[in-house]
Amino acid sequence: MSTPPNSDEFYEKLKTQLQETTTWPSEYLYKFIIKTDVHKIAILEAIFDNMGAVINTTGSKNGNYTSISINLLMKDPDAVIEKYLEVTEKVDGVISL
């Protein structure tokens, strides 16, 4: 999710959707795609370290990109958004799905 053009609006909409469709606390699945770079992948994984996250990585067919799925228990929509913001701030070129 290279930051959307109007990220404040995007995150407000996401927060509303999460509040309306989920009972909190709840498990949340983050999905990211990143150019394969061991350092960037380590930074992304470290953001979710010590949180009880289940992290799965899958390389693309040619090995140029890595898909990272992170499943963990989050307390509320604000916590979900905080993690998205932290990832986009610390990991260059990450795409959030």
C-alpha positions in Angstrom: 0.0 0.0 0.0 2.4 2.5 -1.1 0.6 5.2 0.8 -2.6 6.1 -1.1 -3.0 9.6 -2.5 -5.1 10.7 0.5 -4.0 8.3 3.2 -6.0 9.9 6.0 -9.2 9.3 4.0 -8.1 5.8 3.2 -7.4 4.9 6.8 -10.6 6.5 8.1 -12.6 4.4 5.6 -10.6 1.2 6.6 -11.3 2.0 10.3 -15.0 2.4 9.6 -15.2 -0.9 7.7 -13.3 -2.8 10.4 -15.6 -1.4 13.1 -18.7 -2.4 11.2 -17.6 -5.9 10.1 -15.6 -7.2 13.0 -16.0 -7.9 16.7 -12.8 -6.8 18.5 -10.4 -8.1 19.6 -10.1 -10.2 16.5 -7.5 -12.0 14.3 -6.4 -9.9 11.4 -4.5 -11.0 8.3 -2.0 -8.5 6.8 -0.7 -9.2 3.3 2.3 -7.5 1.8 4.3 -7.8 -1.4 7.9 -6.6 -1.4 10.8 -6.8 -3.8 12.9 -9.8 -2.5 15.4 -8.2 -0.2 16.5 -10.0 3.0 17.0 -6.8 4.9 13.6 -5.4 4.0 11.9 -8.7 4.8 13.7 -8.8 8.2 12.5 -5.2 9.0 8.9 -6.1 8.1 9.0 -9.3 10.3 10.6 -7.4 13.2 7.6 -4.9 13.2 5.4 -7.9 14.2 7.9 -9.6 16.4 6.9 -10.7 19.9 3.2 -10.2 19.1 2.3 -13.9 18.6 2.1 -13.4 14.8 2.1 -16.2 12.4 4.3 -15.1 9.5 4.4 -16.9 6.1 6.6 -15.9 3.2 6.3 -17.1 -0.4 8.7 -16.2 -3.1 7.5 -15.4 -6.6 8.2 -17.8 -9.5 11.2 -15.8 -10.6 12.3 -14.9 -7.1 12.0 -11.2 -7.7 9.2 -10.6 -5.2 8.2 -12.0 -1.8 4.6 -12.3 -0.5 4.3 -12.0 3.2 1.2 -12.9 5.1 0.9 -12.1 8.8 -1.9 -13.3 11.0 -2.3 -12.1 14.5 -4.7 -11.0 17.2 -5.4 -7.3 17.2 -7.2 -5.4 19.9 -9.1 -2.8 17.7 -9.1 -1.1 14.3 -6.7 1.6 15.5 -4.1 -1.0 16.3 -4.5 -2.5 12.8 -4.0 0.9 11.2 -1.0 1.7 13.5 0.8 -1.4 12.1 0.1 -0.4 8.5 1.5 3.0 9.2 4.6 1.6 10.8 5.2 -0.8 7.9 4.9 2.0 5.3 7.1 4.2 7.3 9.9 1.7 7.9 9.8 -0.5 4.7 10.5 1.2 1.4 8.5 -0.1 -1.6 6.1 -2.3 0.3 2.7 -3.0 -1.2 -0.2 -3.8 1.1 -3.1 -5.9 -0.1 
